[in-house]
Amino acid sequence: MRVKCVGAIVLDGDLILLVKRGRPPGLGLWSLPGGRVEAGESDAEALRRELAEETGLSVEVGPLAGVVERPGPGGVVYEIHDYLAVARSGTLAAGDDAADVRWCPLAELGRWPLTEGLLEALTAWSVIPRPGSSSTG
């Protein structure tokens, strides 16, 4: 069975918004905020709802950055559509199934305990520079 999910890549300068997962899959690991798309919801509606629930922030949803598939329990496959997003308002606070939420320096992402494949996906989608490349602004 396939389950459609959404995730948000929220950047603020050289920082990225991450949540520490409070439930499986990925319990205790850091990941993008997001979750399941409910029946009748658009991706953008689901993303705005999930971000408010998990982070306390209201976001403007931007373009699709990429799609990944991750295995879940009992043969479930999570099809995750990750979108760029911009925080517009709210007070950052962990909620719903997030154990913690914070802004992480992009340059330090490789040192954080991240969910499987997150760093590789962000690199492939050019959200973060490839190792060994320099970024000039």
Backbone as a chain_set.jsonl record, in Angstrom:
{"seq": "MRVKCVGAIVLDGDLILLVKRGRPPGLGLWSLPGGRVEAGESDAEALRRELAEETGLSVEVGPLAGVVERPGPGGVVYEIHDYLAVARSGTLAAGDDAADVRWCPLAELGRWPLTEGLLEALTAWSVIPRPGSSSTG", "coords": {"N": [[0.835, -1.178, 0.0], [0.493, 2.235, -0.786], [1.251, 5.378, 0.658], [0.566, 8.692, 0.491], [2.566, 11.456, 1.261], [3.718, 14.651, 2.51], [6.438, 16.956, 2.711], [8.304, 19.694, 4.108], [10.718, 21.945, 2.998], [12.108, 24.285, 4.604], [13.784, 27.181, 4.509], [15.955, 29.613, 5.975], [17.967, 31.916, 5.266], [21.103, 30.662, 5.857], [20.098, 28.549, 7.258], [18.117, 25.622, 8.033], [14.896, 24.319, 8.647], [14.242, 21.817, 10.95], [12.698, 18.867, 12.342], [12.669, 16.834, 15.239], [11.931, 13.541, 15.254], [9.247, 12.219, 17.031], [7.987, 9.843, 17.021], [7.862, 6.511, 15.56], [8.09, 6.047, 11.959], [11.665, 6.517, 12.212], [12.095, 7.455, 14.789], [13.475, 9.704, 17.1], [15.286, 10.715, 15.289], [16.354, 13.425, 13.151], [14.454, 15.308, 10.817], [12.697, 16.574, 7.894], [9.897, 18.701, 8.489], [6.538, 17.502, 8.247], [3.99, 15.294, 6.852], [1.28, 12.928, 6.467], [-0.933, 13.179, 3.63], [-4.207, 14.016, 3.895], [-7.457, 12.652, 3.026], [-9.029, 14.355, 0.402], [-7.466, 16.619, 0.664], [-5.259, 19.044, -0.755], [-1.781, 18.964, -1.744], [-0.542, 21.329, -0.86], [-2.357, 22.263, 1.098], [-2.173, 20.167, 2.964], [0.51, 20.396, 3.66], [0.647, 22.966, 4.848], [-1.063, 22.502, 7.06], [0.298, 20.4, 8.418], [2.744, 21.672, 9.037], [1.901, 23.713, 10.765], [0.906, 22.121, 12.863], [3.197, 20.639, 13.676], [5.297, 22.492, 14.034], [4.367, 25.014, 14.738], [4.443, 27.082, 12.976], [3.316, 29.181, 10.296], [3.272, 28.704, 6.853], [4.263, 29.631, 3.526], [3.729, 27.845, 0.69], [5.97, 26.682, -1.702], [7.572, 25.693, -4.789], [7.721, 22.215, -5.872], [10.354, 20.284, -4.678], [11.338, 17.713, -4.85], [10.738, 14.103, -4.954], [10.572, 11.34, -2.805], [10.714, 7.868, -1.9], [9.949, 5.888, 0.877], [10.292, 3.001, 2.906], [7.756, 1.627, 5.022], [6.114, 0.339, 8.002], [4.778, -3.002, 7.818], [4.804, -3.35, 5.035], [4.026, -0.985, 3.893], [4.509, 1.804, 1.728], [5.86, 4.938, 1.881], [5.242, 7.708, -0.008], [6.828, 10.531, -0.497], [6.403, 13.878, -1.038], [8.376, 16.533, -1.332], [8.433, 19.943, -0.664], [9.618, 23.254, -1.331], [9.415, 25.865, 1.033], [8.344, 28.852, 2.739], [8.647, 30.36, 5.845], [6.158, 32.302, 7.336], [4.763, 33.322, 9.561], [4.055, 32.93, 13.106], [5.029, 31.086, 16.106], [7.874, 29.349, 16.805], [7.643, 26.09, 17.905], [7.746, 22.817, 19.181], [5.353, 20.386, 18.345], [2.487, 18.134, 18.059], [3.619, 15.198, 16.608], [6.283, 15.779, 16.918], [9.314, 15.688, 18.648], [11.103, 17.669, 19.094], [12.015, 20.829, 17.674], [13.894, 22.811, 15.486], [16.094, 25.351, 14.079], [18.619, 24.512, 11.889], [22.016, 24.907, 11.063], [22.89, 24.831, 7.664], [25.455, 24.049, 6.91], [26.162, 22.288, 8.897], [24.618, 20.024, 8.678], [25.472, 17.405, 8.005], [26.454, 16.433, 10.37], [24.393, 15.871, 12.04], [22.017, 13.52, 13.451], [20.233, 12.275, 11.076], [17.183, 11.367, 9.319], [17.07, 8.464, 7.223], [18.524, 8.908, 4.063], [17.93, 11.626, 3.827], [19.933, 13.686, 3.743], [21.212, 13.046, 1.342], [19.11, 13.382, -0.513], [18.541, 16.157, -0.241], [20.939, 17.163, -1.157], [21.006, 16.145, -3.806], [18.858, 17.537, -4.863], [19.863, 20.05, -4.956], [19.529, 21.702, -2.742], [21.285, 21.892, -0.69], [24.846, 22.409, -0.877], [26.926, 20.236, -2.839], [29.241, 17.915, -1.378], [32.545, 19.166, -1.098], [32.176, 21.153, -2.938], [32.116, 24.688, -3.429], [30.164, 27.324, -2.088], [29.113, 30.306, -3.303], [27.764, 33.49, -2.786]], "CA": [[0.0, 0.0, 0.0], [1.217, 3.501, -0.866], [0.689, 6.469, 1.447], [1.128, 9.964, 0.042], [2.965, 12.375, 2.321], [4.39, 15.879, 2.09], [7.45, 17.497, 3.61], [8.639, 21.086, 3.82], [12.099, 22.413, 3.07], [11.962, 25.684, 4.998], [15.106, 27.78, 4.668], [16.058, 30.991, 6.444], [19.39, 32.176, 5.055], [21.885, 29.423, 5.833], [19.481, 27.629, 8.213], [17.005, 24.805, 7.563], [14.019, 23.9, 9.726], [14.178, 20.368, 11.151], [11.986, 18.35, 13.507], [13.142, 15.564, 15.787], [10.766, 12.67, 15.22], [8.838, 11.707, 18.323], [7.341, 8.547, 16.802], [8.366, 5.785, 14.393], [9.48, 5.672, 11.671], [12.676, 7.546, 12.426], [12.038, 7.958, 16.158], [14.721, 10.267, 17.614], [16.106, 11.279, 14.212], [15.933, 14.725, 12.644], [13.917, 15.233, 9.467], [11.882, 17.705, 7.473], [8.537, 18.631, 9.005], [5.55, 17.084, 7.256], [3.193, 14.137, 7.225], [0.349, 12.353, 5.489], [-1.956, 13.974, 2.967], [-5.518, 13.463, 4.234], [-8.426, 12.582, 1.927], [-9.6, 15.631, 0.004], [-6.508, 17.718, 0.822], [-4.191, 19.251, -1.735], [-0.463, 18.908, -1.113], [-0.286, 22.597, -0.164], [-3.182, 22.286, 2.307], [-1.581, 19.214, 3.903], [1.785, 20.937, 4.134], [0.362, 24.053, 5.79], [-1.612, 21.894, 8.276], [1.352, 19.66, 9.116], [3.725, 22.62, 9.593], [1.285, 24.353, 11.938], [0.825, 21.126, 13.938], [4.51, 20.176, 14.138], [6.275, 23.544, 14.311], [3.739, 26.259, 15.156], [4.666, 28.112, 11.96], [2.5, 29.293, 9.095], [4.204, 28.769, 5.734], [3.853, 29.79, 2.132], [4.253, 26.675, -0.018], [6.593, 26.97, -2.979], [7.626, 24.612, -5.766], [8.151, 20.865, -5.516], [11.806, 20.09, -4.768], [11.583, 16.338, -5.264], [9.907, 13.044, -4.387], [11.3, 10.154, -2.354], [9.902, 6.777, -1.359], [10.555, 5.285, 2.067], [9.5, 1.873, 3.393], [7.118, 1.752, 6.323], [5.755, -0.945, 8.602], [3.757, -3.826, 7.17], [4.827, -3.243, 3.579], [3.609, 0.351, 3.444], [5.522, 2.652, 1.105], [5.545, 6.352, 1.988], [5.655, 8.516, -1.165], [6.943, 11.843, 0.137], [6.595, 15.001, -1.957], [8.999, 17.603, -0.545], [8.266, 21.263, -1.269], [10.241, 24.423, -0.73], [8.415, 26.668, 1.723], [8.855, 30.025, 3.447], [7.93, 30.659, 7.093], [5.57, 33.633, 7.277], [4.358, 33.796, 10.887], [3.94, 31.902, 14.118], [6.087, 30.942, 17.096], [8.466, 28.026, 16.677], [7.449, 25.223, 19.072], [7.469, 21.424, 18.811], [4.002, 19.942, 18.649], [2.053, 16.917, 17.388], [4.538, 14.072, 16.835], [7.668, 16.258, 16.944], [9.922, 15.744, 19.981], [11.83, 18.936, 19.152], [12.068, 21.533, 16.397], [14.891, 23.89, 15.541], [16.788, 25.758, 12.865], [19.939, 23.877, 11.838], [22.889, 25.447, 10.011], [23.061, 23.917, 6.53], [26.828, 23.548, 6.893], [26.326, 21.261, 9.935], [23.657, 18.936, 8.495], [26.136, 16.106, 7.981], [26.808, 16.025, 11.733], [23.166, 15.597, 12.778], [21.425, 12.204, 13.19], [19.124, 12.537, 10.168], [16.485, 10.214, 8.767], [17.773, 7.85, 6.104], [18.393, 9.475, 2.73], [17.597, 13.055, 3.796], [21.075, 14.482, 3.293], [21.428, 12.745, -0.084], [18.038, 14.004, -1.289], [18.743, 17.607, -0.243], [22.087, 17.421, -2.025], [20.598, 15.869, -5.188], [17.926, 18.586, -5.284], [20.613, 21.309, -4.888], [19.139, 22.516, -1.598], [22.569, 22.11, -0.029], [25.925, 22.163, -1.825], [27.557, 18.922, -2.843], [30.513, 17.934, -0.654], [33.699, 19.571, -1.896], [31.899, 22.336, -3.768], [32.025, 25.91, -2.624], [28.982, 28.117, -2.411], [29.34, 31.745, -3.27], [26.455, 34.093, -2.888]], "C": [[0.886, 1.25, 0.0], [0.475, 4.562, -0.05], [1.368, 7.751, 0.996], [1.366, 10.881, 1.229], [3.591, 13.616, 1.7], [5.417, 16.263, 3.145], [7.799, 18.902, 3.162], [10.127, 21.331, 4.003], [12.003, 23.913, 3.324], [13.353, 26.221, 5.306], [14.972, 29.207, 5.178], [17.542, 31.339, 6.377], [20.139, 30.862, 4.964], [21.373, 28.414, 6.858], [18.344, 26.86, 7.552], [16.207, 24.343, 8.779], [13.945, 22.377, 9.781], [13.338, 20.05, 12.38], [12.637, 17.048, 13.934], [11.912, 14.675, 15.934], [10.492, 12.073, 16.595], [8.178, 10.349, 18.246], [8.017, 7.844, 15.629], [7.579, 6.192, 13.15], [10.429, 6.835, 11.942], [12.656, 8.152, 13.811], [13.412, 8.439, 16.611], [15.633, 10.862, 16.56], [15.509, 12.609, 13.759], [15.515, 14.594, 11.186], [13.212, 16.531, 9.112], [10.511, 17.591, 8.133], [7.575, 18.239, 7.89], [4.768, 15.893, 7.75], [2.266, 13.724, 6.108], [-0.59, 13.401, 4.895], [-3.29, 13.293, 3.262], [-6.441, 13.497, 3.014], [-9.018, 13.961, 1.662], [-8.672, 16.824, 0.126], [-5.605, 17.824, -0.391], [-2.863, 19.114, -1.003], [-0.202, 20.172, -0.302], [-1.098, 22.694, 1.128], [-2.588, 21.365, 3.378], [-0.293, 19.771, 4.501], [1.569, 22.058, 5.142], [-0.17, 23.495, 7.109], [-0.513, 21.212, 9.084], [2.38, 20.607, 9.751], [3.169, 23.328, 10.814], [1.267, 23.387, 13.115], [2.196, 20.806, 14.527], [5.433, 21.287, 14.615], [5.674, 24.838, 14.853], [3.862, 27.374, 14.132], [3.642, 28.029, 10.838], [3.464, 29.476, 7.93], [3.494, 29.057, 4.423], [4.526, 28.662, 1.37], [4.755, 27.093, -1.391], [6.609, 25.746, -3.888], [8.071, 23.269, -5.168], [9.658, 20.758, -5.716], [12.133, 18.692, -5.272], [10.67, 15.372, -4.535], [10.817, 11.884, -3.993], [10.289, 9.115, -1.889], [10.663, 6.156, -0.205], [9.675, 4.138, 2.533], [8.935, 2.16, 4.78], [6.757, 0.387, 6.854], [4.694, -1.691, 7.789], [3.693, -3.689, 5.664], [4.342, -1.919, 3.028], [4.793, 1.052, 2.782], [5.034, 4.098, 1.221], [6.117, 7.065, 0.766], [5.625, 9.96, -0.699], [7.29, 12.9, -0.904], [7.104, 16.168, -1.117], [8.967, 18.913, -1.323], [9.138, 22.29, -0.563], [9.128, 25.246, -0.092], [9.108, 27.807, 2.463], [8.001, 30.244, 4.688], [7.443, 32.098, 7.043], [5.195, 34.187, 8.642], [4.309, 32.616, 11.842], [5.126, 31.912, 15.07], [6.581, 29.512, 17.048], [8.317, 27.245, 17.977], [7.122, 23.821, 18.582], [6.058, 21.053, 19.234], [3.717, 18.645, 17.921], [3.042, 15.797, 17.657], [6.007, 14.486, 16.809], [8.166, 16.317, 18.387], [10.661, 17.055, 20.196], [11.776, 19.547, 17.763], [13.101, 22.632, 16.532], [15.435, 24.198, 14.152], [18.2, 25.187, 12.926], [20.774, 24.545, 10.754], [23.091, 24.414, 8.897], [24.447, 23.279, 6.529], [27.049, 22.421, 7.894], [25.426, 20.047, 9.744], [24.286, 17.554, 8.554], [26.494, 15.581, 9.354], [25.588, 15.647, 12.569], [22.679, 14.182, 12.48], [20.126, 12.385, 12.399], [18.436, 11.241, 9.741], [17.201, 9.753, 7.499], [17.462, 8.552, 4.786], [18.136, 10.966, 2.676], [18.738, 13.895, 3.243], [21.313, 14.288, 1.797], [20.365, 13.408, -0.957], [18.237, 15.514, -1.376], [19.919, 17.999, -1.126], [21.7, 17.238, -3.496], [19.676, 16.958, -5.73], [18.552, 19.967, -5.224], [20.123, 22.248, -3.797], [20.382, 22.856, -0.784], [23.673, 21.785, -1.026], [26.451, 20.74, -1.712], [28.867, 19.012, -2.074], [31.664, 18.294, -1.586], [33.441, 20.752, -2.803], [31.834, 23.55, -2.859], [30.783, 26.664, -3.043], [29.345, 29.581, -2.259], [28.03, 32.436, -3.534], [26.533, 35.384, -3.55]], "O": [[1.897, 1.308, 0.699], [-0.754, 4.634, -0.065], [2.587, 7.89, 1.1], [0.499, 11.063, 2.083], [3.946, 13.63, 0.521], [5.275, 15.931, 4.322], [7.619, 19.264, 1.999], [10.714, 20.972, 5.024], [11.84, 24.707, 2.398], [14.012, 25.772, 6.244], [14.015, 29.913, 4.862], [18.286, 31.085, 7.324], [19.849, 30.037, 4.098], [22.113, 27.527, 7.283], [17.69, 27.359, 6.637], [16.781, 24.015, 9.818], [13.626, 21.725, 8.786], [13.265, 20.834, 13.326], [13.097, 16.263, 13.105], [10.969, 15.015, 16.65], [11.376, 11.502, 17.233], [7.841, 9.758, 19.272], [8.665, 8.486, 14.802], [6.45, 6.659, 13.3], [10.027, 7.998, 11.903], [13.153, 9.262, 13.999], [14.395, 7.703, 16.528], [16.656, 11.457, 16.899], [14.324, 12.879, 13.957], [16.137, 13.864, 10.414], [13.139, 17.46, 9.916], [10.014, 16.48, 8.318], [7.774, 18.601, 6.731], [4.861, 15.516, 8.918], [2.44, 14.115, 4.954], [-0.984, 14.364, 5.554], [-3.482, 12.127, 2.919], [-6.227, 14.276, 2.085], [-9.454, 14.648, 2.586], [-9.04, 17.932, -0.263], [-5.229, 16.813, -0.986], [-2.826, 19.145, 0.227], [0.301, 20.098, 0.819], [-0.583, 23.157, 2.146], [-2.509, 21.734, 4.55], [-0.04, 19.633, 5.698], [2.234, 22.098, 6.178], [0.229, 23.965, 8.175], [-0.406, 21.42, 10.292], [2.833, 20.371, 10.871], [3.884, 23.525, 11.795], [1.574, 23.776, 14.241], [2.34, 20.712, 15.746], [6.262, 21.067, 15.498], [6.405, 25.678, 15.377], [3.432, 28.498, 14.391], [3.167, 26.951, 10.482], [4.372, 30.305, 7.999], [2.31, 28.771, 4.243], [5.75, 28.533, 1.396], [4.056, 27.771, -2.145], [5.757, 24.867, -3.768], [8.703, 23.211, -4.114], [10.179, 21.094, -6.78], [13.087, 18.504, -6.027], [9.93, 15.752, -3.628], [11.712, 11.496, -4.744], [9.157, 9.442, -1.531], [11.869, 5.925, -0.293], [8.451, 4.267, 2.558], [9.555, 2.842, 5.596], [7.064, -0.624, 6.223], [3.83, -1.08, 7.16], [2.633, -3.892, 5.071], [4.256, -1.75, 1.812], [5.934, 0.912, 3.22], [3.956, 4.446, 0.738], [7.324, 7.033, 0.529], [4.559, 10.55, -0.525], [8.328, 12.83, -1.563], [6.372, 16.724, -0.299], [9.407, 18.99, -2.47], [9.367, 22.208, 0.644], [8.02, 25.313, -0.624], [10.297, 27.735, 2.771], [6.775, 30.308, 4.599], [8.214, 33.011, 6.746], [5.296, 35.393, 8.866], [4.494, 31.464, 11.449], [6.095, 32.645, 14.874], [5.808, 28.571, 17.228], [8.798, 27.675, 19.026], [6.311, 23.653, 17.671], [5.625, 21.367, 20.343], [4.591, 18.105, 17.242], [3.291, 15.467, 18.817], [6.886, 13.632, 16.69], [7.523, 16.92, 19.247], [10.83, 17.504, 21.329], [11.518, 18.847, 16.784], [13.178, 23.305, 17.56], [15.268, 23.434, 13.201], [18.898, 25.369, 13.923], [20.293, 24.733, 9.636], [23.425, 23.26, 9.166], [24.595, 22.106, 6.188], [28.015, 21.669, 7.768], [25.46, 19.127, 10.561], [23.688, 16.626, 9.099], [26.808, 14.399, 9.498], [25.735, 15.156, 13.688], [22.896, 13.681, 11.376], [19.062, 12.618, 12.974], [19.026, 10.162, 9.793], [17.845, 10.539, 6.804], [16.301, 8.765, 4.436], [18.122, 11.539, 1.586], [18.524, 14.729, 2.364], [21.582, 15.247, 1.073], [20.681, 13.937, -2.023], [18.118, 16.094, -2.455], [19.896, 19.049, -1.769], [22.028, 18.078, -4.334], [19.711, 17.267, -6.921], [17.857, 20.965, -5.418], [20.283, 23.464, -3.91], [20.515, 23.961, -0.258], [23.468, 20.973, -1.928], [26.427, 20.128, -0.644], [29.536, 20.045, -2.1], [31.752, 17.799, -2.709], [34.377, 21.304, -3.382], [31.534, 23.441, -1.67], [30.395, 26.645, -4.211], [29.822, 30.02, -1.213], [27.266, 32.021, -4.405], [25.512, 36.049, -3.727]]}, "num_chains": 1, "name": "protein.A"}
